Amino acid sequence: MPCTLSVITPVFNGIRFIEFCIRNVIEQNCPDVEHIIVDGGSSDGTVEVIRRYTAEYPHIRWISEQDRGQSDAMNKGIGMASGDILGFLNVDDYYQPGALRDALGMFEKLPEPTLLVGNCNVWDDDDKLQFVNRPAKVGLLALLMLYVPAFPANPSGYFYHKSLHGKIGLYDVEEHYGMDVHFIFKAVQAAHVKYVDKLWGNYRYLADTKTYRDVESGQNKTRVTKIANYYRKQAPVHYRL
């Protein structure tokens, strides 16, 4: 039986990218996908764009209401999702052509739950390619060692079984920056992890975003180190050594 995929997009005042994001999923031409958009109560025209596309495309489902931040919106999307597989697509990111069909086809032969990780382009404000994130070493030991090629740069480059949340729980609504890092640390311990050398995602590293400010201030490095130390204390002795 074919797998089904729920792409979840949390957004708040994302008028600059929301139409591009919606069309990117439409142009995947993937019949087994639903696109869930969780809007945080935008006031910049985002809702009007979502409403217009929803009237034409039944695979789009959405809500618009105040939330407690990105993690809360992500959890709401998970609760709405009907797919076996989840993917998160931030409003300013996008998939490579054919990425969703490619990933879904692979899941038909993978055990549950699986975290399936591919590659991701990282672009700057001028649409210049900075580098290609290839997290080929994704796994607990490499993550604990803060080995850079172990970390997926962006959720647009990976997908996973929805049932994984039954093992690791949902995203922490009090975490507003490191939710993806926490997720990866938990997922590699609870899921079958498979890396494939295929380009699936595109991440816009934009100067006006919280992630950019976090990295440039140096707080991101400190935060990731703190998260790694948290999981290191819980790891088996041979991992801690």
ABEGO torsion letter per residue (X at the ends): XBBBBBBBBBBBGAAAAAAAAAAAAAAAGBAABBBBBBBAGBAAGAAAAAAAAAAABAABBBBBBBBAEAAAAAAAAAAABABABBBBBBAABBBBBGAAAAAAAAAAABBOBBBBBBBBBBBBAAGBBABBBBBAABEAAAAAAGBAAABBABAAABBBBAAAAAAAEBBBAABAAAAAAAAAAAAAAABBBBBBBBBABBBBBBAABAAAAAAAAGAAAAAAAAAAAAAAAABBAAAAX
